Amino acid sequence: MKRLCPVFFCIAVMFCLSSCKTYTIPVDSFKEQFRGLEPTKEVTTRGPAGDEVKYMTYPITTIKCVDKNGAAHELSVSPSLEIRFTYDNNRRVIFYFDLIRINDTLLTGGRSRFISSIKKTISMNSIKKIEIQDGEKKFRYVN
């Protein structure tokens, strides 16, 4: 047991050091960054198994956000960006950033890259908090 303690400690430290940094996007800023945009950019994503998928996304290359200290940042859009919405009674949903669609007062997002039918729609007016992070998954744009 005494030999396992240092191993578990090292694993815990490595996990903490490699964890993804989460940023916040103010709801008004999110709406402003998407105002007037349509998903007109065709992208091809390559997954970890080498599979390629083409789809349309918004022509955004960076997203403005803030860290926990309030400092402004711009994240480069990539297929591994995950966005978490907190809405109605602290319910949460996570989407891939480049799989979201905004239609008037509704936001629909893809929750899986492997099963495209797994989607969810929420009201834009119900969103209380938006968090974003690079999930560091092995998805890459190839075009």
Secondary structure, 3 states (H helix, E strand, C coil): CCCHHHHHHHHHHHHHHHCCCEEECCHHHHHHHHCCCCCCEEEEEECCCCCEEEEEECCCCEEEEECCCCCEEEEECCCCEEEEEEECCCEEEEEEHHHCEEECCEEEEECCCCCCCCEEEEEHHHEEEEEEEECCCCCEECC
